Amino acid sequence: MQNRPDLEGLIEVFPDIQEIVFCAEGGFKAVYKAKIANIYEALKVIYVPREEEDKDIRDEIVARVKREINSLATCKCPYLVKLGSMQPQLYIIGEHEYIVYTEEYLDGHTLLEMIKAGHRPDLEECKMLFRCLLETIKEFKAMDLIHRDIKPGNIINLEIQDRPYVILDLGIAFKLHSTAITINPDMRQGTLPYMAPEMFNPQFREHIDFRSDLYSAAVTAYEYAAGVHPIARRGEDDFTTIYRIAHVRPLSLKGHRPDLSPEFCNIIDAMIRKKPALRPSNIENLNTKLEAI
């Protein structure tokens, strides 16, 4: 994170918050575990450049935080992280400005951590993960939102029957039919190995919809089940990865997991097709097929 505040600075500004522990960071954001009124929450700290430093970047960051907060407040799906008790507000910590707010603290492991640990989910786990992703994307679709960053590192596994998997972080969500908030409209937001092929179309903003999230969800489910990414290869450069995403047909999930049902593997394979029009996109039908397996 750029200009991450130190713990001493946070404790000085928030004396009533206890047990502040750094968890993760990326870009302009850092996340801490913190105890607020005897309840653990995720304290999110977003660096905001001053207007005299970079007004355009500042405006984009503020707009993204507002979009994320509004979307999280509106979305009722249980498989998306919820807001915490602390509303977003601008604070000066040390020499810099930050937007600070909280989300619920979810105690579990991300899919990325589980993949790295060698976990291999059974069919029921794979189906449950995919149902959670489908239901969340269904609500995003109703809100004209595209998450754009569904990936193993943004999904947490919980030991909760009603919330087995939860999607984190709506920071780069794209709102259809609205004014662009990205300074460079040609910039493709997302994590490269999980980006849908249509994201590399020169007019990608005219071609993306909820099917791009379905693609990312299927790639995530494939990697979780197989332990390897269907397309990207470790150590290769970005141009090679982009070529693979756009042109190379991946090995069927069944090739990595012959113990999984062919019906489930066929669904995942179909949803990582290169052209959005060829991917199954009726979420109700997909859920029905999953239930029938």
Number of C-alpha atoms within 10 A of each C-alpha: 15 14 17 18 19 11 12 12 13 16 15 12 13 12 8 10 17 16 12 21 14 15 12 12 16 11 11 16 20 21 21 20 22 22 18 19 11 9 12 21 23 24 26 21 25 27 26 26 20 14 11 7 10 11 13 13 17 17 17 16 22 18 15 19 19 14 19 18 19 12 18 18 12 12 17 13 18 16 24 24 23 22 18 17 14 15 12 16 9 15 15 14 19 13 8 14 18 24 19 20 21 23 23 16 19 17 11 16 15 20 23 19 15 18 19 11 10 11 15 16 17 12 16 12 15 17 18 16 23 23 19 22 25 23 18 20 25 20 16 20 18 10 14 15 21 23 24 26 25 28 26 22 17 15 24 24 19 16 11 9 7 9 16 17 28 23 24 21 16 23 19 18 19 23 19 17 8 8 7 13 18 19 11 8 10 11 10 15 15 17 12 15 20 25 23 26 22 21 22 16 12 10 11 15 17 11 14 20 21 20 24 27 27 28 28 25 26 26 26 28 23 25 22 25 24 20 20 17 18 25 21 20 13 8 7 9 10 12 9 12 19 20 14 18 25 19 13 13 14 15 11 17 23 20 11 17 18 11 10 18 12 15 14 18 19 13 17 25 22 15 22 28 21 18 15 21 9 11 19 18 16 11 15 12 11 16 16 10 13 17 11 9 12
